Amino acid sequence: MVKVNKILATLVAFSLVLSLSAGCGKAKSEVGKMPSDTLYVEKVENLPDDFIMGMDASSVISLENGGVKYYDFDGNEQDVFKTLAQSGINYIRVRVWNDPHDADGNGYGGGNCDIDTAVEIGKRATKYGLKLLVNFHYSDFWADPSKQMCPKAWKGMEIEEKTKACYEYTLECLTKLKKAGVDVGMVQVGNETNGAMAGEKIWMNIYYLMDAGSRATREVFPKALVAVHFTNPEKVTNIADYAKKLNYYNLDYDVFASSYYPYWHGTLENLSKVLTNVAETYGKKVMVAETSYAFTVVDSDHYGNTISGDASVTKNYPYTVQGQANCVRDVVDTIVNKTTNGIGVFYWEGTWISSGGSSYDENKALWEKYGSGWASSYAKEYDPNDAGKYFGGCAVDNQAFFDPTGHPIESLKVFGLMKDGNKVDLKADAVEDTNLIIDLNGEITLPTEVNAVMLDNSKSVIPVEWKNVDIDKMKSGGVAKYDIVGTAGGMDAHCYVSMVEFNFLKNYSFEDADEAPWKAKANKAMDELKVEDKATDSLTGTKHYHFWSGNPNTVDFDLWQEISDLPSGTYRFAISTMGGDCGTQNNYAYVKINGEIVAKSEAIFTSYNEWHDSIIDSFSYNAGDTLEVGIHVECAGEGNGAWGKIDDALLNSVSK
Ligand code: CA
């Protein structure tokens, strides 16, 4: 009997464990790594096994509802969460908006991410062994430094009531996730809350709301980490100040997270410095909650992207599949090896691709119906000034890890390959454009090598072959621009040639901070002789050379520039003047070769706003001779004294 009872007891315990693990959703983890023959991955040393390789995948459900399918690396349709896991992702992040719908139930877009959507995403993540970070915005739509709007249901509440609502809302949401068996590992109370949250702008009130979220989390998921999230790490003192405020109010949290978009948020060195400061001052864990980079500049959903071909962004990596992987690898390396208490990096929306329509109108219909664009027109009632005006598609489809048809791109494998590294033969990954400015009468010589970025992000020069170059045509074509296409490292290379009327003078319009290479010498005691910053008195720009002298016959000076390295040829010199009260004048532009004046042209000052050009049409110059071009000014003066302005000196070649 005893024996039997014991067996029964063991069986009961066994089945309890089984059902418990099923309840917690602890499925067999699919997290692994995919081999690659083409992706170069520099090993991240000291990478802990439990380091968070996170992916925000908040838009997946809305895309799938609109017909988007995802595939594995072999081209078979496969659950995107499984593909993420197989590639080394071990954590999914999902944003949660309180009520992203209008009164008629139409979604605001951006994935229409309410808690029910989060549950759906969480269940699928859990199925493949991925933990979930629940990212509460505590708003009905996007919360970031530019807006932290109060949820509709909390409008008009005093802070005490709002705090209670925040606690109850968080509790209810997390309970839904728990009941669904979702493996919640972290809860984020607020999104990019740089000094505001849920309509509150006083830190004490922000604290009350964050504390409500934290308390609810501790209650429902006692083992989960509580995270706070800020952005703009490039503003070093701001980040330190947020951490100080939270410490002052003694907020119960575990992880201090920051966004890090490399094209906006400063250097990696700075990122590690600001996070390490928080980690070491307050004993917190730190992480990157959002980062991303483009693998192409091509848009795929007919809605403009954050990074496009002409974006003026800091570009430390080329916009290639390899560049995207290198960028992610370096962010991870920074958090692992250069940051104290760094626990992870989440990539933002690596699954947000085109809704799949073949035109703007087709996609717009999908964005409106399924919420798969960043905002639908229905967001107007809640956010009239931003979403209400600029609603549309996805601005980061070129920063995803899936192509427009839902197939994973090679860079996704970086997450799994960082641990051991993946060495492949180095070759050029991107070729830099060459820009040449050539004088109309100068020699046209195209470079034989171009700058390249290699797979490991190192720089190198590689040979280039230009195609269809017609030098004679360019020589006779006058002022024009040419895009010469060539091949380098198997890729297209471009040499943009601008044939210009080149000005061989430097600081020709006196705009440079440094006056050089202009020189001036007063031959008499003058009152004023200097570069002046006054746009209304300048021919172009805001600066010019200015003179004034109160006493008669005291204006007498030379202003000149010496030029070296000028090719032999025929040249023209011109300079502009404007002024008044000059009386009798003896002014001239001049050209001096080997110390002798070889050409002169009269210059005059007449009245305010009357600019005159003094031009020396043509003079010959032989390389190696010393050359000086300038203006001599000598005025008797009248009235309050001679005054004048000199601007825009030009030294151009003249065709023979
Ligand atoms: Ca787009």
Residues whose N, C-alpha, C, O or C-beta is under 5 A from the ligand:
A	BS01	CA	D299 S300 D301 H302 Y303 G304 N305 C394 A395 D397
